[in-house]
Amino acid sequence: MSEKVIVTNPATGDEIQEITLDSNDQINEKINAAEQAFLSFKSTTAYHRADLLEKWHAKILENKERAAEIITSENGKPLAEAKGEIDSALSYIKWYAEEAKRIYGRTVPAHVEDKRIIVTEAPIGVVAAITPWNFPGSMMVRKAAPALAAGCTFIVKPALETPLTTMYLIDLAYEAGFSKDVIQYVNTRGRNAGELFSSHKAIKKITFTGSTEVGKQLIRQGADTVKSLTMELGGHAPVIVCQDADLDDAVQQTLMTKFRNAGQTCICANRVIVHESIMDEFSRKLAQKANELVVGNGLKDDTMVGPIINQSSYEKIHGQIKDAVEKGATMLTKPLQDEKPEGSYFIAPTVLKDVTDDMNIMHEETFGPVAPLTSFQSIDEAIAIANNTEYGLAAYFFTNDYRTGIYIHDHLEYGIIGWNDGAPTAAQAPFGGMKESGLGREGGIEGIKPYLETKYLSIGRTQ
């Protein structure tokens, strides 16, 4: 008998929809169908693929309100944020519709007179994606758009907490004209998807967004068939606020990057490192702003911070807060006062001052609406605190001194850095991390390269 999963609204605990999980046989059939479809799709023109992507873009834009409602219902984020996520997804489709026509080869000068050297790029093959629950729309599209633009076929396993967004967007891809074997979804447990995708010889590439722990497992599993891998893994983003920073701007940008999606983003602020001379004023202003954020059901117009996705995440976040307070941190914000529906999990935006290195929150990715503040005296001390982690995804700093800014940039060990900017993500820019935060990049001209194989042809003189 097929296993079923109930998708619930994390803001209310209410059931949204019951879905049936795919069996292993069904998943293998879909992979085999993708392999067969690749034989013809890889030969389509760049203009044909670009046209399909443009039509998909138009279908999503036409149904933007519905897509955003689905995101909010199954993820919990405020509706305005869900609409912003759809806008982000659309920007990636638009960008890679254009990049499809910019997959260039080149002619290389030969080392002898009677040879010609030609380099071309070819689609890698069937691509399998595993996507997270925190951005169920944009994370899927960010992988699908370049894969399809390159001429690959694509199969995705969405998070079981939020599968409905992916299912809806792919249904729109079919309406736009994509073959059902060219872009597909499967619903199954994450561990099962990892094992099937890694072992199936038809799959040439795996692209994954999620925890570093799971990413490492996929890397190990993929070694047996030498899979191409793109990994966007965990983060523990620092925010450095220098003495000369525009304080109000730094507060507002930190507030945005920390509490968007209830702090459940891989690039959100996790450690706020503030110069000791401005700590009191910065912490007071940040706490004041955090207290003004309205927590509630994302479908309500006034909601600014939605729920935590599930109980285990809720308990982890509370555990970090408890550990910090017991070790001497000061909570500057107020807890929630209102009763919340059973089966839902809400945490008030929380600002902790006097956080020290021995607290768990300084070393564990929080994935929740908690901003721990610690102070520094010198720039080198701030950089050392910022780099004191195995992660290297995103970092932020605030200064109006160009010399300080260049120095911080040069010494931070992060793939994405925002200088006076709490929202650095863009379709045209490469997104990805250093150290244990991942492999490869998504977005920009770099984002299509992982879906291409380089072929080198050396032509000798014919007689």
MINU-19187 format. One record per residue (C-alpha): residue number from 1; chain; z, y, x. Coordinates in Angstrom, 1 decimal. Last residue first. Layout:
N
SITE|NUM|A|Z|Y|X
...
This chain:
463
SITE|463|A|-47.0|14.0|44.8
SITE|462|A|-44.0|15.4|43.0
SITE|461|A|-41.6|17.7|44.8
SITE|460|A|-37.9|16.9|44.2
SITE|459|A|-36.0|18.1|41.2
SITE|458|A|-32.2|18.3|41.4
SITE|457|A|-30.5|18.4|38.0
SITE|456|A|-26.9|19.4|37.6
SITE|455|A|-25.1|18.8|34.2
SITE|454|A|-22.0|20.7|33.2
SITE|453|A|-20.1|19.3|30.3
SITE|452|A|-19.1|21.6|27.4
SITE|451|A|-16.2|21.7|25.0
SITE|450|A|-13.8|22.9|27.6
SITE|449|A|-16.1|25.9|28.3
SITE|448|A|-16.0|27.3|24.7
SITE|447|A|-12.6|29.0|25.2
SITE|446|A|-13.3|30.6|28.5
SITE|445|A|-15.8|33.0|27.0
SITE|444|A|-12.9|34.4|24.9
SITE|443|A|-10.5|32.2|23.0
SITE|442|A|-8.6|29.1|23.9
SITE|441|A|-7.6|28.3|27.5
SITE|440|A|-7.0|25.3|29.7
SITE|439|A|-3.9|23.2|30.3
SITE|438|A|-0.4|23.9|29.0
SITE|437|A|2.9|25.6|28.9
SITE|436|A|4.4|23.4|31.7
SITE|435|A|3.3|25.8|34.5
SITE|434|A|0.8|28.4|33.2
SITE|433|A|-0.3|29.2|29.6
SITE|432|A|-3.2|29.8|27.3
SITE|431|A|-5.2|32.3|25.3
SITE|430|A|-8.4|33.7|26.9
SITE|429|A|-9.5|37.0|25.2
SITE|428|A|-12.3|37.6|22.7
SITE|427|A|-10.4|36.1|19.7
SITE|426|A|-7.5|38.3|20.3
SITE|425|A|-3.7|37.7|21.0
SITE|424|A|-1.8|40.5|22.7
SITE|423|A|0.6|41.5|19.9
SITE|422|A|3.8|42.9|21.4
SITE|421|A|2.0|45.4|23.6
SITE|420|A|3.6|47.9|26.0
SITE|419|A|2.2|45.6|28.7
SITE|418|A|1.6|42.2|27.0
SITE|417|A|1.1|39.2|29.3
SITE|416|A|-0.6|35.9|28.6
SITE|415|A|-0.9|33.2|31.2
SITE|414|A|2.6|33.7|32.6
SITE|413|A|4.3|33.5|36.0
SITE|412|A|5.2|37.2|36.2
SITE|411|A|4.9|38.7|39.7
SITE|410|A|1.6|40.5|39.6
SITE|409|A|2.3|41.8|36.1
SITE|408|A|5.7|43.2|37.1
SITE|407|A|4.2|45.0|40.1
SITE|406|A|1.3|46.4|38.0
SITE|405|A|3.7|47.8|35.4
SITE|404|A|6.1|49.2|38.0
SITE|403|A|3.3|51.1|39.7
SITE|402|A|1.9|52.2|36.3
SITE|401|A|5.2|53.7|35.2
SITE|400|A|5.3|53.9|31.4
SITE|399|A|7.3|50.6|31.1
SITE|398|A|7.7|47.9|28.6
SITE|397|A|7.2|44.2|29.4
SITE|396|A|6.0|41.1|27.6
SITE|395|A|5.6|37.5|28.5
SITE|394|A|3.5|34.6|27.2
SITE|393|A|2.8|30.9|28.1
SITE|392|A|4.6|30.1|31.4
SITE|391|A|7.3|27.6|30.6
SITE|390|A|9.4|25.7|33.2
SITE|389|A|11.9|28.6|33.1
SITE|388|A|13.5|31.1|35.4
SITE|387|A|10.4|33.4|35.5
SITE|386|A|11.9|36.0|33.2
SITE|385|A|15.3|36.0|34.9
SITE|384|A|13.6|36.4|38.3
SITE|383|A|11.4|39.2|37.0
SITE|382|A|14.4|41.1|35.7
SITE|381|A|16.2|40.7|39.0
SITE|380|A|13.2|41.9|40.9
SITE|379|A|13.0|44.9|38.6
SITE|378|A|16.6|45.9|39.4
SITE|377|A|19.7|46.3|37.3
SITE|376|A|19.3|43.7|34.5
SITE|375|A|20.8|43.1|31.1
SITE|374|A|20.7|40.2|28.6
SITE|373|A|19.7|40.2|24.9
SITE|372|A|19.2|37.1|22.8
SITE|371|A|16.8|37.7|19.8
SITE|370|A|17.2|35.0|17.1
SITE|369|A|14.6|34.5|14.3
SITE|368|A|13.6|30.9|15.1
SITE|367|A|11.5|28.8|17.4
SITE|366|A|14.4|28.7|19.9
SITE|365|A|12.7|27.5|23.1
SITE|364|A|15.6|26.2|25.2
SITE|363|A|16.8|27.8|28.5
SITE|362|A|18.3|31.2|27.6
SITE|361|A|19.3|29.9|24.2
SITE|360|A|21.5|27.2|25.8
SITE|359|A|23.9|29.7|27.2
SITE|358|A|24.9|29.5|30.9
SITE|357|A|22.5|32.3|31.8
SITE|356|A|24.4|35.0|29.9
SITE|355|A|23.9|36.8|26.6
SITE|354|A|25.9|40.0|26.2
SITE|353|A|24.1|40.9|22.9
SITE|352|A|22.9|38.6|20.2
SITE|351|A|20.5|39.9|17.5
SITE|350|A|19.9|37.7|14.5
SITE|349|A|17.2|37.9|11.7
SITE|348|A|18.9|36.0|8.9
SITE|347|A|18.4|32.3|8.8
SITE|346|A|16.8|30.6|5.8
SITE|345|A|16.4|26.9|5.0
SITE|344|A|15.3|25.5|1.6
SITE|343|A|16.2|22.2|0.1
SITE|342|A|18.7|23.8|-2.3
SITE|341|A|17.6|27.3|-3.2
SITE|340|A|19.2|30.2|-1.3
SITE|339|A|22.5|32.0|-2.1
SITE|338|A|22.5|35.6|-1.0
SITE|337|A|24.7|37.1|1.8
SITE|336|A|22.7|36.2|4.9
SITE|335|A|24.4|36.9|8.2
SITE|334|A|24.9|40.4|9.6
SITE|333|A|23.6|41.6|12.9
SITE|332|A|25.2|42.6|16.2
SITE|331|A|26.4|39.1|17.2
SITE|330|A|28.3|39.3|20.5
SITE|329|A|27.8|36.6|23.1
SITE|328|A|30.9|35.2|24.8
SITE|327|A|30.4|31.4|25.3
SITE|326|A|31.4|30.5|21.7
SITE|325|A|28.9|33.1|20.5
SITE|324|A|26.0|31.6|22.5
SITE|323|A|26.8|28.0|21.5
SITE|322|A|27.0|28.9|17.8
SITE|321|A|23.7|30.8|17.9
SITE|320|A|22.0|27.9|19.7
SITE|319|A|23.4|25.4|17.3
SITE|318|A|22.3|27.5|14.3
SITE|317|A|18.7|27.4|15.7
SITE|316|A|18.8|23.6|16.2
SITE|315|A|20.2|23.1|12.7
SITE|314|A|17.5|25.1|11.0
SITE|313|A|14.8|23.3|13.1
SITE|312|A|16.2|19.9|11.9
SITE|311|A|16.4|21.2|8.3
SITE|310|A|12.8|22.3|7.9
SITE|309|A|10.3|25.1|8.2
SITE|308|A|12.7|28.0|8.6
SITE|307|A|12.2|30.4|5.7
SITE|306|A|10.4|33.7|5.4
SITE|305|A|10.9|37.2|7.0
SITE|304|A|9.4|40.3|5.5
SITE|303|A|9.7|39.6|1.8
SITE|302|A|9.1|42.6|-0.5
SITE|301|A|6.0|41.3|-2.3
SITE|300|A|7.5|37.9|-3.1
SITE|299|A|5.3|34.9|-2.1
SITE|298|A|7.0|34.6|1.2
SITE|297|A|10.3|33.7|-0.5
SITE|296|A|13.2|35.5|1.2
SITE|295|A|14.5|37.6|4.0
SITE|294|A|14.1|41.4|3.9
SITE|293|A|14.3|43.0|7.3
SITE|292|A|16.6|46.0|7.4
SITE|291|A|19.2|44.2|9.5
SITE|290|A|16.6|43.6|12.2
SITE|289|A|15.9|47.3|12.4
SITE|288|A|19.6|48.2|12.9
SITE|287|A|20.0|45.3|15.4
SITE|286|A|17.1|46.6|17.4
SITE|285|A|18.4|50.2|17.4
SITE|284|A|21.9|49.2|18.5
SITE|283|A|20.6|46.8|21.2
SITE|282|A|18.3|49.5|22.6
SITE|281|A|21.0|52.2|22.7
SITE|280|A|23.6|50.0|24.3
SITE|279|A|21.1|48.4|26.8
SITE|278|A|19.6|51.6|28.0
SITE|277|A|21.4|51.9|31.4
SITE|276|A|21.6|48.1|31.8
SITE|275|A|17.9|47.6|31.8
SITE|274|A|16.9|45.1|29.1
SITE|273|A|15.9|41.5|29.3
SITE|272|A|15.0|40.1|25.8
SITE|271|A|14.7|36.4|25.9
SITE|270|A|12.8|34.4|23.3
SITE|269|A|10.1|36.9|22.3
SITE|268|A|7.4|35.2|20.3
SITE|267|A|4.5|33.4|22.0
SITE|266|A|5.0|29.9|20.6
SITE|265|A|5.6|31.2|17.1
SITE|264|A|8.4|30.3|14.7
SITE|263|A|10.4|33.6|15.0
SITE|262|A|10.6|33.9|11.3
SITE|261|A|6.8|34.0|11.1
SITE|260|A|7.0|37.4|12.9
SITE|259|A|10.6|38.0|13.9
SITE|258|A|10.4|38.3|17.7
SITE|257|A|6.9|39.7|18.2
SITE|256|A|7.4|42.4|15.6
SITE|255|A|11.0|43.4|16.5
SITE|254|A|10.0|43.5|20.1
SITE|253|A|7.2|45.9|19.3
SITE|252|A|9.4|48.1|17.2
SITE|251|A|12.2|48.2|19.8
SITE|250|A|9.8|48.8|22.7
SITE|249|A|8.1|51.6|20.7
SITE|248|A|11.5|53.3|19.9
SITE|247|A|12.6|53.0|23.5
SITE|246|A|9.5|54.4|25.2
SITE|245|A|10.2|52.6|28.5
SITE|244|A|11.6|54.5|31.5
SITE|243|A|14.6|52.2|32.1
SITE|242|A|12.5|49.0|31.8
SITE|241|A|12.4|46.6|28.8
SITE|240|A|11.4|43.1|30.0
SITE|239|A|10.6|40.7|27.2
SITE|238|A|10.6|37.0|28.1
SITE|237|A|8.6|34.3|26.3
SITE|236|A|10.0|30.8|26.2
SITE|235|A|6.8|28.8|25.4
SITE|234|A|5.8|25.3|24.5
SITE|233|A|2.3|23.8|24.7
SITE|232|A|-1.3|24.7|24.3
SITE|231|A|-3.0|21.7|25.8
SITE|230|A|-6.8|21.3|26.3
SITE|229|A|-7.7|17.8|27.5
SITE|228|A|-10.8|15.9|28.7
SITE|227|A|-10.0|12.3|28.3
SITE|226|A|-9.9|9.9|31.3
SITE|225|A|-9.9|6.8|29.1
SITE|224|A|-6.6|5.5|30.5
SITE|223|A|-5.4|9.0|31.3
SITE|222|A|-5.3|10.1|27.7
SITE|221|A|-2.0|8.4|27.0
SITE|220|A|-0.3|10.1|29.8
SITE|219|A|-1.7|13.5|28.9
SITE|218|A|-0.8|12.8|25.2
SITE|217|A|2.8|12.1|26.2
SITE|216|A|3.0|15.3|28.3
SITE|215|A|1.7|17.3|25.3
SITE|214|A|4.4|15.7|23.1
SITE|213|A|7.2|16.9|25.4
SITE|212|A|5.5|20.3|25.9
SITE|211|A|5.6|20.9|22.1
SITE|210|A|2.6|21.7|20.0
SITE|209|A|-1.1|22.7|20.2
SITE|208|A|-3.5|19.9|21.1
SITE|207|A|-7.1|19.5|22.0
SITE|206|A|-8.4|16.0|22.8
SITE|205|A|-11.8|15.5|24.2
SITE|204|A|-14.3|12.6|24.6
SITE|203|A|-13.4|10.6|21.5
SITE|202|A|-15.8|7.7|21.2
SITE|201|A|-13.6|5.6|23.5
SITE|200|A|-10.7|5.5|21.1
SITE|199|A|-7.5|5.1|23.0
SITE|198|A|-6.3|8.7|23.1
SITE|197|A|-7.3|9.5|19.5
SITE|196|A|-5.6|6.4|18.1
SITE|195|A|-2.4|6.8|20.1
SITE|194|A|-2.0|10.5|19.5
SITE|193|A|-2.8|10.1|15.8
SITE|192|A|-0.2|7.5|15.4
SITE|191|A|2.5|9.6|17.1
SITE|190|A|1.6|12.6|14.9
SITE|189|A|1.8|10.6|11.6
SITE|188|A|-1.4|10.6|9.6
SITE|187|A|-3.7|12.8|7.6
SITE|186|A|-7.2|12.9|8.9
SITE|185|A|-9.6|15.9|8.8
SITE|184|A|-13.3|16.1|9.3
SITE|183|A|-16.1|18.3|10.7
SITE|182|A|-19.5|16.8|11.7
SITE|181|A|-19.2|13.8|9.4
SITE|180|A|-18.9|15.8|6.2
SITE|179|A|-22.0|17.7|7.2
SITE|178|A|-21.5|21.5|7.4
SITE|177|A|-23.3|23.5|4.7
SITE|176|A|-21.0|26.3|3.8
SITE|175|A|-19.5|24.3|0.9
SITE|174|A|-18.6|21.6|3.5
SITE|173|A|-16.9|24.3|5.6
SITE|172|A|-15.0|25.4|2.5
SITE|171|A|-13.6|21.8|2.2
SITE|170|A|-12.6|22.2|5.9
SITE|169|A|-10.6|25.3|5.0
SITE|168|A|-8.9|23.6|2.1
SITE|167|A|-7.9|20.5|4.0
SITE|166|A|-6.6|22.6|6.9
SITE|165|A|-4.5|24.7|4.6
SITE|164|A|-3.2|21.7|2.7
SITE|163|A|-1.9|19.8|5.8
SITE|162|A|1.3|21.9|6.3
SITE|161|A|4.4|19.8|6.8
SITE|160|A|2.2|16.8|7.7
SITE|159|A|0.9|18.8|10.7
SITE|158|A|-2.9|18.7|10.8
SITE|157|A|-5.0|15.9|12.4
SITE|156|A|-8.4|17.2|13.2
SITE|155|A|-11.9|15.7|13.7
SITE|154|A|-14.8|17.7|15.3
SITE|153|A|-18.4|17.0|16.2
SITE|152|A|-19.6|18.8|19.3
SITE|151|A|-22.6|21.2|19.4
SITE|150|A|-21.0|24.0|21.5
SITE|149|A|-20.5|26.2|18.4
SITE|148|A|-18.9|23.3|16.6
SITE|147|A|-16.3|22.9|19.4
SITE|146|A|-15.9|26.7|19.7
SITE|145|A|-15.1|27.0|16.0
SITE|144|A|-13.0|23.9|15.5
SITE|143|A|-10.3|24.8|18.1
SITE|142|A|-9.4|28.3|17.0
SITE|141|A|-10.1|27.2|13.4
SITE|140|A|-7.3|24.6|13.5
SITE|139|A|-4.8|27.0|15.1
SITE|138|A|-5.8|29.9|12.7
SITE|137|A|-5.1|28.0|9.5
SITE|136|A|-2.0|25.9|10.1
SITE|135|A|-0.2|28.6|12.1
SITE|134|A|3.4|27.3|12.2
SITE|133|A|2.6|23.7|11.2
SITE|132|A|0.9|22.6|14.4
SITE|131|A|-2.6|21.2|15.2
SITE|130|A|-3.9|17.9|16.7
SITE|129|A|-7.6|18.1|17.5
SITE|128|A|-10.1|15.3|18.3
SITE|127|A|-13.5|16.3|19.7
SITE|126|A|-16.5|14.0|19.6
SITE|125|A|-19.0|14.8|22.4
SITE|124|A|-18.9|17.0|25.5
SITE|123|A|-21.7|19.4|24.4
SITE|122|A|-24.2|20.0|27.2
SITE|121|A|-24.4|22.8|29.8
SITE|120|A|-27.3|23.0|32.2
SITE|119|A|-27.7|23.6|36.0
SITE|118|A|-31.1|23.5|37.6
SITE|117|A|-31.9|22.9|41.3
SITE|116|A|-35.5|23.0|42.6
SITE|115|A|-36.6|21.1|45.7
SITE|114|A|-39.5|21.3|48.1
SITE|113|A|-38.4|24.3|50.2
SITE|112|A|-34.9|23.0|51.2
SITE|111|A|-31.4|24.3|50.4
SITE|110|A|-32.3|25.0|46.8
SITE|109|A|-31.6|28.4|45.1
SITE|108|A|-29.7|27.7|41.9
SITE|107|A|-31.3|28.0|38.4
SITE|106|A|-28.9|28.6|35.6
SITE|105|A|-27.6|27.4|32.3
SITE|104|A|-26.5|29.5|29.4
SITE|103|A|-24.3|28.9|26.4
SITE|102|A|-24.6|32.4|24.9
SITE|101|A|-26.1|31.6|21.5
SITE|100|A|-23.1|29.5|20.5
SITE|99|A|-21.0|32.4|21.7
SITE|98|A|-22.1|34.5|18.7
SITE|97|A|-20.9|32.0|16.1
SITE|96|A|-17.9|31.6|18.5
SITE|95|A|-16.8|35.2|17.9
SITE|94|A|-17.2|35.2|14.2
SITE|93|A|-15.4|31.9|13.8
SITE|92|A|-12.6|33.2|16.0
SITE|91|A|-12.3|36.5|14.0
SITE|90|A|-12.1|34.6|10.8
SITE|89|A|-9.1|32.6|12.0
SITE|88|A|-7.3|35.8|12.9
SITE|87|A|-8.1|37.3|9.5
SITE|86|A|-6.7|34.1|7.9
SITE|85|A|-3.5|34.6|9.9
SITE|84|A|-3.3|38.2|8.8
SITE|83|A|-3.5|37.0|5.2
SITE|82|A|-0.6|34.6|5.9
SITE|81|A|1.4|37.5|7.5
SITE|80|A|0.9|39.6|4.3
SITE|79|A|1.9|36.5|2.2
SITE|78|A|5.2|36.2|4.0
SITE|77|A|5.6|32.9|5.9
SITE|76|A|6.8|29.9|4.0
SITE|75|A|4.6|27.2|5.5
SITE|74|A|3.5|25.2|2.5
SITE|73|A|3.3|28.0|-0.1
SITE|72|A|2.6|30.8|2.4
SITE|71|A|-0.4|29.0|3.8
SITE|70|A|-1.8|28.0|0.4
SITE|69|A|-1.5|31.6|-0.8
SITE|68|A|-3.4|32.8|2.3
SITE|67|A|-6.2|30.4|1.6
SITE|66|A|-6.4|31.6|-2.1
SITE|65|A|-6.5|35.3|-1.1
SITE|64|A|-9.1|34.6|1.6
SITE|63|A|-11.6|32.8|-0.7
SITE|62|A|-14.6|35.0|-0.1
SITE|61|A|-13.6|35.5|3.5
SITE|60|A|-13.4|31.7|3.9
SITE|59|A|-16.8|31.2|2.4
SITE|58|A|-18.3|34.0|4.5
SITE|57|A|-16.9|32.7|7.8
SITE|56|A|-18.2|29.2|6.9
SITE|55|A|-21.7|30.8|6.4
SITE|54|A|-21.4|32.5|9.8
SITE|53|A|-20.4|29.2|11.4
SITE|52|A|-23.4|27.4|9.8
SITE|51|A|-25.7|30.2|11.1
SITE|50|A|-24.3|29.9|14.6
SITE|49|A|-24.9|26.2|14.6
SITE|48|A|-28.5|26.7|13.5
SITE|47|A|-29.0|29.5|16.1
SITE|46|A|-27.6|27.3|18.8
SITE|45|A|-30.3|24.8|18.0
SITE|44|A|-29.4|21.3|16.8
SITE|43|A|-29.5|18.5|19.4
SITE|42|A|-25.8|17.9|19.6
SITE|41|A|-25.7|17.5|15.8
SITE|40|A|-28.1|14.5|15.9
SITE|39|A|-26.2|12.1|18.1
SITE|38|A|-22.9|13.8|17.2
SITE|37|A|-23.2|12.5|13.6
SITE|36|A|-22.9|8.9|14.9
SITE|35|A|-19.8|9.7|16.9
SITE|34|A|-18.3|11.6|13.9
SITE|33|A|-18.9|8.5|11.7
SITE|32|A|-17.1|6.4|14.3
SITE|31|A|-14.2|8.7|14.3
SITE|30|A|-14.1|8.7|10.5
SITE|29|A|-14.2|4.9|10.4
SITE|28|A|-11.4|4.8|13.0
SITE|27|A|-9.3|7.0|10.8
SITE|26|A|-9.9|4.8|7.7
SITE|25|A|-9.0|1.6|9.7
SITE|24|A|-5.9|3.2|10.9
SITE|23|A|-4.9|4.0|7.4
SITE|22|A|-5.1|7.6|6.1
SITE|21|A|-2.0|9.1|4.6
SITE|20|A|-2.0|9.9|0.8
SITE|19|A|-1.0|13.4|-0.2
SITE|18|A|1.5|14.6|-2.7
SITE|17|A|1.4|18.2|-3.6
SITE|16|A|3.6|21.3|-3.9
SITE|15|A|7.1|19.8|-4.4
SITE|14|A|9.8|22.5|-4.6
SITE|13|A|12.3|23.1|-1.8
SITE|12|A|12.2|26.8|-2.6
SITE|11|A|11.3|28.6|0.6
SITE|10|A|10.2|25.5|2.5
SITE|9|A|7.6|24.8|-0.2
SITE|8|A|7.1|21.0|-0.1
SITE|7|A|4.3|18.6|0.9
SITE|6|A|5.1|15.1|-0.3
SITE|5|A|3.8|12.3|1.9
SITE|4|A|2.3|9.0|0.8
SITE|3|A|1.9|5.7|2.6
SITE|2|A|-0.9|3.4|1.3
SITE|1|A|0.0|0.0|0.0
